[in-house]
Amino acid sequence: MGLWIGVAAALVVVLLLGGFLLFHGSGGASPSSGASHPLVPKSHPTKATPSSESPSASPTSPSPSPAGPAGNVAGQAQVSAPAHAPDGVDFLGRPVTYVASNVVDGRLDTCWRQPGDATGTELTFHLDHPTQLTRVGLVNGYAKIAYDRGQRFDWYTGNRRVLGVDWIFDDGSQVSQHFGNSRTMQQMPIKPVTTSVVRLRITAVSPPGNGPASRNDTAISEVMLVGRAA
């Protein structure tokens, strides 16, 4: 009887061992080698936040240069001259001045005017800040036309006109410009130069004109200085 009980117990052990090997293999492999991959929940797509290194979602225009585009900076300049003609009145009795600041007021019916031949005279332009200039020019006489009792007074042909100037800059460089018989802005490009002060030296003028507007005065109506902040 005891023998049969022992045999039965041995059979139970054998059956249990066989079942274990059937379901788990013979050993030596990774526990996960025969297992199926676990189910991982699908993640919802997210929109990335652009970083400073990421391209923008939409194209943008390039930022403008801090200096901005070139323009006529003469209107912001402080202008001085060693002399000017005395004040007067026009045909309607209104006061007229001939001070240096008239050459940067944007008007062709005003002017700086000096008695006589102004050859050698210098007008000085103090700019707001160092400026890279690329173009200069001026209206080389008194461009105003006036009428009195039906008579025409052409101050451009009546006054002396500037025929030549030197433009002089902070670094000592200078460029010369010559002018024809035109009451328009006569301008020229120059090699870019950075300066805070521009000196305009008159090198040649015309003789006085003829007719009712004839005056022995030298005149400039407007000055142009084109550039941008340096």
HUDABEL-V295070 format. One record per backbone hydrogen bond with DSSP energy under -0.5 kcal/mol. NH is the residue of the N-H (numbers start at 0). CO is the residue of the C=O. Records with the same first field share a line. If there is no record, write none. Layout:
# HUDABEL-V295070
NH=CO + CO
This chain:
# HUDABEL-V295070
4=0
5=1
6=2
7=3
8=4
9=5
10=6
11=7
12=8
13=9
14=10
15=11
16=12
17=13
18=14
19=15
20=16
21=17
22=18
23=19
24=20
32=29
34=31
47=45
49=47
53=50
67=64
70=226
72=70 + 224
73=224
75=72
76=73
77=125
78=76
79=123
81=121
84=112
87=95
89=93
92=89
95=87
101=98
102=99
103=100
104=101
110=96
111=219
112=97
113=217
115=215
117=115
119=201
120=117
122=199
123=79
124=197
125=77 + 123
126=124 + 195
130=194
131=227
132=130 + 192
133=225
134=225
135=187
136=223
137=185
138=221
139=137
142=140
145=152
147=150
150=147
152=145
153=151
154=143 + 152
155=143
157=153
158=154
159=216
161=139 + 218
162=203
163=203
164=176
165=200
166=174
167=165 + 198
168=172
171=168
174=166
176=164
178=162
181=179
185=137 + 183
186=184
187=135
189=133
192=132
194=130 + 192
197=124
198=167
199=122 + 197
200=165 + 198
201=120 + 199
202=163
203=163
205=160
208=157 + 214
213=210
214=157
216=214
217=113
218=159
219=111
220=138 + 140
221=138
222=102
223=136
225=134
226=70
227=131
228=66
229=129
